[in-house]
């Protein structure tokens, strides 16, 4: 089976939420010597971004997006393992810290964003939900992160994103990181107001902005 056929089938398997087909295609591609990063970025991730675009236009619904993200997670694990076995450095395109801010326990949207961003070869450290600003900064420094992403799903917790910007400046480490904000009440205007580097309107847009911030697109 040729490379182009495998890539096309990889895209289709994600688009159809077909976990068995996706895993079979991933194994087939790896067995035939395809680069795991290429298989992800040109194949599976194209499929998940198409689903994300359709979700943004209201043509695909949240359960379908979650199914696609779950399939994506499985094939990403396979390709990650292949990268580690191969000793390839091609996956190391940047490191991102991701957290739902303190006072907020919503996790679904963040999980989808993380799954999508990982498909682009970016390492993501998920700090979970209800995470204090102090911990976000501590982990960003200890991991030497390139990008900090925060999600706030409640208007009452939105101010935590501003607090992060303020604390980074207060500790003179703001210039070390790019920051990406998201969540239902967040907007581009909000990102501009607090001094964040970017706003992700939805999962697909968050991936696009992360790539732009890391100068990968």
ZADO-1210 file (C-alpha; in nm, 4 decimals, padded with zeros to 6 digits):
<atoms>
<atom x="00.0000" y="00.0000" z="00.0000" code="UNK" pos="1"/>
<atom x="00.1443" y="00.3389" z="-00.1003" code="UNK" pos="2"/>
<atom x="00.2074" y="00.6298" z="00.1322" code="UNK" pos="3"/>
<atom x="-00.0651" y="00.8492" z="-00.0175" code="UNK" pos="4"/>
<atom x="-00.3236" y="00.5728" z="00.0257" code="UNK" pos="5"/>
<atom x="-00.2288" y="00.5218" z="00.3898" code="UNK" pos="6"/>
<atom x="-00.2455" y="00.8975" z="00.4544" code="UNK" pos="7"/>
<atom x="-00.5886" y="00.9196" z="00.2910" code="UNK" pos="8"/>
<atom x="-00.7183" y="00.6241" z="00.4923" code="UNK" pos="9"/>
<atom x="-00.5785" y="00.7730" z="00.8135" code="UNK" pos="10"/>
<atom x="-00.7733" y="01.0944" z="00.7512" code="UNK" pos="11"/>
<atom x="-01.0888" y="00.8985" z="00.6703" code="UNK" pos="12"/>
<atom x="-01.0654" y="00.6803" z="00.9836" code="UNK" pos="13"/>
<atom x="-01.0668" y="00.9866" z="01.2095" code="UNK" pos="14"/>
<atom x="-01.3421" y="01.1514" z="01.0095" code="UNK" pos="15"/>
<atom x="-01.5566" y="00.8396" z="01.0595" code="UNK" pos="16"/>
<atom x="-01.4632" y="00.7921" z="01.4293" code="UNK" pos="17"/>
<atom x="-01.3442" y="00.4385" z="01.3424" code="UNK" pos="18"/>
<atom x="-01.0989" y="00.3344" z="01.6152" code="UNK" pos="19"/>
<atom x="-01.0304" y="-00.0152" z="01.4803" code="UNK" pos="20"/>
<atom x="-00.9589" y="00.1134" z="01.1300" code="UNK" pos="21"/>
<atom x="-00.7395" y="00.3939" z="01.2658" code="UNK" pos="22"/>
<atom x="-00.5275" y="00.1576" z="01.4751" code="UNK" pos="23"/>
<atom x="-00.4924" y="-00.0861" z="01.1852" code="UNK" pos="24"/>
<atom x="-00.3853" y="00.1955" z="00.9496" code="UNK" pos="25"/>
<atom x="-00.1380" y="00.3339" z="01.2047" code="UNK" pos="26"/>
<atom x="00.0231" y="-00.0083" z="01.2489" code="UNK" pos="27"/>
<atom x="00.0295" y="-00.0666" z="00.8734" code="UNK" pos="28"/>
<atom x="00.1913" y="00.2704" z="00.8086" code="UNK" pos="29"/>
<atom x="00.4550" y="00.2202" z="01.0774" code="UNK" pos="30"/>
<atom x="00.5293" y="-00.1339" z="00.9560" code="UNK" pos="31"/>
<atom x="00.5812" y="00.0018" z="00.6054" code="UNK" pos="32"/>
<atom x="00.8349" y="00.2516" z="00.7341" code="UNK" pos="33"/>
<atom x="00.6344" y="00.5749" z="00.7333" code="UNK" pos="34"/>
<atom x="00.7694" y="00.8381" z="00.9686" code="UNK" pos="35"/>
<atom x="00.5354" y="00.8430" z="01.2733" code="UNK" pos="36"/>
<atom x="00.5308" y="01.2234" z="01.2870" code="UNK" pos="37"/>
<atom x="00.4485" y="01.2428" z="00.9178" code="UNK" pos="38"/>
<atom x="00.1737" y="00.9851" z="00.9647" code="UNK" pos="39"/>
<atom x="00.0230" y="01.1969" z="01.2418" code="UNK" pos="40"/>
<atom x="00.0616" y="01.5437" z="01.0908" code="UNK" pos="41"/>
<atom x="-00.0274" y="01.4632" z="00.7293" code="UNK" pos="42"/>
<atom x="-00.2806" y="01.1912" z="00.8066" code="UNK" pos="43"/>
<atom x="-00.4641" y="01.1575" z="01.1354" code="UNK" pos="44"/>
<atom x="-00.4308" y="01.5194" z="01.2480" code="UNK" pos="45"/>
<atom x="-00.5720" y="01.6435" z="00.9172" code="UNK" pos="46"/>
<atom x="-00.8781" y="01.4310" z="00.9902" code="UNK" pos="47"/>
<atom x="-00.9215" y="01.5614" z="01.3436" code="UNK" pos="48"/>
<atom x="-00.8799" y="01.9204" z="01.2325" code="UNK" pos="49"/>
<atom x="-01.1473" y="01.8694" z="00.9677" code="UNK" pos="50"/>
<atom x="-01.3796" y="01.7386" z="01.2382" code="UNK" pos="51"/>
<atom x="-01.2858" y="02.0389" z="01.4533" code="UNK" pos="52"/>
<atom x="-01.3677" y="02.2780" z="01.1696" code="UNK" pos="53"/>
<atom x="-01.7059" y="02.1111" z="01.1173" code="UNK" pos="54"/>
<atom x="-01.7718" y="02.1322" z="01.4917" code="UNK" pos="55"/>
<atom x="-01.6951" y="02.5036" z="01.4801" code="UNK" pos="56"/>
<atom x="-01.9515" y="02.5437" z="01.2007" code="UNK" pos="57"/>
<atom x="-02.2153" y="02.3442" z="01.3860" code="UNK" pos="58"/>
<atom x="-02.2097" y="02.0547" z="01.1385" code="UNK" pos="59"/>
<atom x="-02.0610" y="01.8076" z="01.3887" code="UNK" pos="60"/>
<atom x="-02.1660" y="01.7854" z="01.7524" code="UNK" pos="61"/>
<atom x="-01.9695" y="01.7470" z="02.0765" code="UNK" pos="62"/>
<atom x="-02.0173" y="01.3671" z="02.1143" code="UNK" pos="63"/>
<atom x="-01.8744" y="01.3142" z="01.7647" code="UNK" pos="64"/>
<atom x="-01.5826" y="01.5479" z="01.8334" code="UNK" pos="65"/>
<atom x="-01.5089" y="01.3578" z="02.1534" code="UNK" pos="66"/>
<atom x="-01.5216" y="01.0242" z="01.9699" code="UNK" pos="67"/>
<atom x="-01.2738" y="01.1560" z="01.7133" code="UNK" pos="68"/>
<atom x="-01.0470" y="01.2877" z="01.9879" code="UNK" pos="69"/>
<atom x="-01.0540" y="00.9484" z="02.1605" code="UNK" pos="70"/>
<atom x="-00.9571" y="00.7698" z="01.8379" code="UNK" pos="71"/>
<atom x="-00.6860" y="01.0320" z="01.7869" code="UNK" pos="72"/>
<atom x="-00.5544" y="00.9640" z="02.1359" code="UNK" pos="73"/>
<atom x="-00.5129" y="00.5922" z="02.0570" code="UNK" pos="74"/>
<atom x="-00.3208" y="00.6438" z="01.7327" code="UNK" pos="75"/>
<atom x="-00.1097" y="00.9201" z="01.8896" code="UNK" pos="76"/>
<atom x="-00.0016" y="00.6752" z="02.1598" code="UNK" pos="77"/>
<atom x="00.1034" y="00.4249" z="01.8919" code="UNK" pos="78"/>
<atom x="00.2983" y="00.6858" z="01.6989" code="UNK" pos="79"/>
<atom x="00.4542" y="00.8276" z="02.0170" code="UNK" pos="80"/>
<atom x="00.5802" y="00.4810" z="02.1046" code="UNK" pos="81"/>
<atom x="00.7269" y="00.4458" z="01.7560" code="UNK" pos="82"/>
<atom x="00.9058" y="00.7803" z="01.7962" code="UNK" pos="83"/>
<atom x="01.0532" y="00.6744" z="02.1314" code="UNK" pos="84"/>
<atom x="01.1641" y="00.3384" z="01.9899" code="UNK" pos="85"/>
<atom x="01.3203" y="00.5096" z="01.6932" code="UNK" pos="86"/>
<atom x="01.4907" y="00.7656" z="01.9094" code="UNK" pos="87"/>
<atom x="01.3643" y="01.0391" z="01.6810" code="UNK" pos="88"/>
<atom x="01.3954" y="01.4017" z="01.7856" code="UNK" pos="89"/>
<atom x="01.1385" y="01.5166" z="01.5319" code="UNK" pos="90"/>
<atom x="00.8551" y="01.5196" z="01.7831" code="UNK" pos="91"/>
<atom x="01.0123" y="01.7819" z="02.0059" code="UNK" pos="92"/>
<atom x="00.8518" y="02.0879" z="01.8572" code="UNK" pos="93"/>
<atom x="00.7801" y="02.2621" z="02.1860" code="UNK" pos="94"/>
<atom x="00.6390" y="02.2022" z="02.5320" code="UNK" pos="95"/>
<atom x="00.3075" y="02.3337" z="02.6557" code="UNK" pos="96"/>
<atom x="00.1618" y="02.3504" z="03.0057" code="UNK" pos="97"/>
<atom x="-00.2183" y="02.3235" z="03.0086" code="UNK" pos="98"/>
<atom x="-00.4591" y="02.3762" z="03.2989" code="UNK" pos="99"/>
<atom x="-00.8164" y="02.4584" z="03.3895" code="UNK" pos="100"/>
<atom x="-00.7895" y="02.7542" z="03.6269" code="UNK" pos="101"/>
<atom x="-00.8545" y="02.7528" z="04.0006" code="UNK" pos="102"/>
<atom x="-01.2212" y="02.7343" z="04.0980" code="UNK" pos="103"/>
<atom x="-01.3181" y="02.5632" z="03.7732" code="UNK" pos="104"/>
<atom x="-01.3606" y="02.1861" z="03.7454" code="UNK" pos="105"/>
<atom x="-01.4646" y="02.1614" z="03.3800" code="UNK" pos="106"/>
<atom x="-01.2284" y="01.9380" z="03.1873" code="UNK" pos="107"/>
<atom x="-01.3880" y="01.8126" z="02.8632" code="UNK" pos="108"/>
<atom x="-01.2891" y="02.1013" z="02.6375" code="UNK" pos="109"/>
<atom x="-00.9341" y="02.1097" z="02.7691" code="UNK" pos="110"/>
<atom x="-00.8969" y="01.7365" z="02.7114" code="UNK" pos="111"/>
<atom x="-01.0001" y="01.7716" z="02.3469" code="UNK" pos="112"/>
<atom x="-00.7590" y="02.0616" z="02.2941" code="UNK" pos="113"/>
<atom x="-00.4729" y="01.8617" z="02.4468" code="UNK" pos="114"/>
<atom x="-00.5456" y="01.5598" z="02.2262" code="UNK" pos="115"/>
<atom x="-00.5416" y="01.7784" z="01.9158" code="UNK" pos="116"/>
<atom x="-00.2296" y="01.9745" z="02.0084" code="UNK" pos="117"/>
<atom x="-00.0359" y="01.6551" z="02.0805" code="UNK" pos="118"/>
<atom x="-00.1023" y="01.5402" z="01.7253" code="UNK" pos="119"/>
<atom x="00.1062" y="01.8327" z="01.6009" code="UNK" pos="120"/>
<atom x="00.4227" y="01.7089" z="01.7693" code="UNK" pos="121"/>
<atom x="00.3932" y="01.9396" z="02.0704" code="UNK" pos="122"/>
<atom x="00.4500" y="01.7872" z="02.4137" code="UNK" pos="123"/>
<atom x="00.1710" y="01.8792" z="02.6565" code="UNK" pos="124"/>
<atom x="00.1840" y="01.8620" z="03.0357" code="UNK" pos="125"/>
<atom x="-00.1740" y="01.8499" z="03.1650" code="UNK" pos="126"/>
<atom x="-00.1953" y="01.9963" z="03.5171" code="UNK" pos="127"/>
<atom x="-00.5637" y="01.9042" z="03.5424" code="UNK" pos="128"/>
<atom x="-00.8435" y="02.1230" z="03.6710" code="UNK" pos="129"/>
<atom x="-00.8881" y="02.3703" z="03.9579" code="UNK" pos="130"/>
<atom x="-00.5186" y="02.4655" z="03.9333" code="UNK" pos="131"/>
<atom x="-00.3879" y="02.7721" z="04.1223" code="UNK" pos="132"/>
<atom x="-00.1880" y="03.0306" z="03.9299" code="UNK" pos="133"/>
<atom x="00.1123" y="02.9702" z="04.1574" code="UNK" pos="134"/>
<atom x="00.1229" y="02.6034" z="04.0552" code="UNK" pos="135"/>
<atom x="00.0872" y="02.6871" z="03.6849" code="UNK" pos="136"/>
<atom x="00.3879" y="02.9198" z="03.7046" code="UNK" pos="137"/>
<atom x="00.5879" y="02.6761" z="03.9165" code="UNK" pos="138"/>
<atom x="00.5349" y="02.3918" z="03.6677" code="UNK" pos="139"/>
<atom x="00.5958" y="02.6143" z="03.3647" code="UNK" pos="140"/>
<atom x="00.9320" y="02.7125" z="03.5106" code="UNK" pos="141"/>
<atom x="01.0302" y="02.3617" z="03.6200" code="UNK" pos="142"/>
<atom x="00.9399" y="02.2066" z="03.2842" code="UNK" pos="143"/>
<atom x="01.0914" y="02.5022" z="03.0927" code="UNK" pos="144"/>
<atom x="00.7674" y="02.5316" z="02.8972" code="UNK" pos="145"/>
<atom x="00.7383" y="02.7336" z="02.5793" code="UNK" pos="146"/>
<atom x="00.3639" y="02.7899" z="02.6038" code="UNK" pos="147"/>
<atom x="00.1059" y="02.8142" z="02.8838" code="UNK" pos="148"/>
<atom x="-00.2563" y="02.7386" z="02.7999" code="UNK" pos="149"/>
<atom x="-00.5418" y="02.8038" z="03.0420" code="UNK" pos="150"/>
<atom x="-00.9110" y="02.7216" z="03.0195" code="UNK" pos="151"/>
<atom x="-01.1865" y="02.9003" z="03.2118" code="UNK" pos="152"/>
<atom x="-01.5412" y="02.7778" z="03.1582" code="UNK" pos="153"/>
<atom x="-01.7075" y="03.0071" z="03.4130" code="UNK" pos="154"/>
<atom x="-01.7295" y="03.3862" z="03.4143" code="UNK" pos="155"/>
<atom x="-01.6424" y="03.3726" z="03.7841" code="UNK" pos="156"/>
<atom x="-01.3073" y="03.2065" z="03.7145" code="UNK" pos="157"/>
<atom x="-01.2113" y="03.4124" z="03.4101" code="UNK" pos="158"/>
<atom x="-01.0139" y="03.6550" z="03.6271" code="UNK" pos="159"/>
<atom x="-00.7670" y="03.3744" z="03.7028" code="UNK" pos="160"/>
<atom x="-00.6362" y="03.4160" z="03.3473" code="UNK" pos="161"/>
<atom x="-00.5667" y="03.7829" z="03.4190" code="UNK" pos="162"/>
<atom x="-00.4075" y="03.6874" z="03.7497" code="UNK" pos="163"/>
<atom x="-00.1693" y="03.4557" z="03.5628" code="UNK" pos="164"/>
<atom x="-00.0580" y="03.7404" z="03.3335" code="UNK" pos="165"/>
<atom x="-00.0151" y="03.9724" z="03.6340" code="UNK" pos="166"/>
<atom x="00.1834" y="03.7170" z="03.8357" code="UNK" pos="167"/>
<atom x="00.4114" y="03.6306" z="03.5443" code="UNK" pos="168"/>
<atom x="00.4948" y="04.0020" z="03.5122" code="UNK" pos="169"/>
<atom x="00.5310" y="04.0440" z="03.8877" code="UNK" pos="170"/>
<atom x="00.7920" y="03.7664" z="03.8981" code="UNK" pos="171"/>
<atom x="00.9676" y="03.8996" z="03.5869" code="UNK" pos="172"/>
<atom x="00.9133" y="03.5779" z="03.3893" code="UNK" pos="173"/>
<atom x="00.6427" y="03.6917" z="03.1454" code="UNK" pos="174"/>
<atom x="00.8852" y="03.7024" z="02.8533" code="UNK" pos="175"/>
<atom x="00.9794" y="03.3371" z="02.9034" code="UNK" pos="176"/>
<atom x="00.6418" y="03.2073" z="02.7896" code="UNK" pos="177"/>
<atom x="00.3729" y="03.2511" z="02.5282" code="UNK" pos="178"/>
<atom x="00.0208" y="03.2397" z="02.6735" code="UNK" pos="179"/>
<atom x="-00.2984" y="03.1040" z="02.5190" code="UNK" pos="180"/>
<atom x="-00.6417" y="03.1495" z="02.6784" code="UNK" pos="181"/>
<atom x="-00.9709" y="02.9777" z="02.6045" code="UNK" pos="182"/>
<atom x="-01.3064" y="02.8794" z="02.7477" code="UNK" pos="183"/>
<atom x="-01.6708" y="02.9721" z="02.6915" code="UNK" pos="184"/>
<atom x="-01.6611" y="03.3249" z="02.8430" code="UNK" pos="185"/>
<atom x="-01.3194" y="03.4140" z="02.6958" code="UNK" pos="186"/>
<atom x="-01.2906" y="03.6265" z="02.3814" code="UNK" pos="187"/>
<atom x="-01.0200" y="03.7870" z="02.1689" code="UNK" pos="188"/>
<atom x="-01.1056" y="04.1159" z="02.3352" code="UNK" pos="189"/>
<atom x="-01.0468" y="03.9557" z="02.6748" code="UNK" pos="190"/>
<atom x="-00.7101" y="03.8145" z="02.5629" code="UNK" pos="191"/>
<atom x="-00.6067" y="04.1593" z="02.4369" code="UNK" pos="192"/>
<atom x="-00.7227" y="04.3253" z="02.7568" code="UNK" pos="193"/>
<atom x="-00.5228" y="04.1017" z="02.9902" code="UNK" pos="194"/>
<atom x="-00.2157" y="04.0805" z="02.7666" code="UNK" pos="195"/>
<atom x="-00.2362" y="03.7153" z="02.6629" code="UNK" pos="196"/>
<atom x="-00.0574" y="03.6244" z="02.3406" code="UNK" pos="197"/>
<atom x="-00.3546" y="03.4465" z="02.1828" code="UNK" pos="198"/>
<atom x="-00.7150" y="03.3312" z="02.2223" code="UNK" pos="199"/>
<atom x="-00.8434" y="02.9932" z="02.1066" code="UNK" pos="200"/>
<atom x="-01.2085" y="03.0145" z="02.0065" code="UNK" pos="201"/>
<atom x="-01.2495" y="02.6360" z="01.9904" code="UNK" pos="202"/>
<atom x="-01.0332" y="02.3230" z="01.9846" code="UNK" pos="203"/>
<atom x="-00.9326" y="02.3566" z="01.6191" code="UNK" pos="204"/>
<atom x="-00.8526" y="02.7264" z="01.6597" code="UNK" pos="205"/>
<atom x="-00.6478" y="02.6555" z="01.9755" code="UNK" pos="206"/>
<atom x="-00.4299" y="02.4158" z="01.7745" code="UNK" pos="207"/>
<atom x="-00.3817" y="02.6784" z="01.5032" code="UNK" pos="208"/>
<atom x="-00.2880" y="02.9462" z="01.7582" code="UNK" pos="209"/>
<atom x="-00.0491" y="02.7130" z="01.9439" code="UNK" pos="210"/>
<atom x="00.1326" y="02.6350" z="01.6187" code="UNK" pos="211"/>
<atom x="00.1522" y="03.0064" z="01.5350" code="UNK" pos="212"/>
<atom x="00.2886" y="03.0951" z="01.8788" code="UNK" pos="213"/>
<atom x="00.5546" y="02.8255" z="01.8520" code="UNK" pos="214"/>
<atom x="00.6269" y="02.9389" z="01.4947" code="UNK" pos="215"/>
<atom x="00.5407" y="02.5948" z="01.3554" code="UNK" pos="216"/>
<atom x="00.2865" y="02.7198" z="01.1020" code="UNK" pos="217"/>
</atoms>
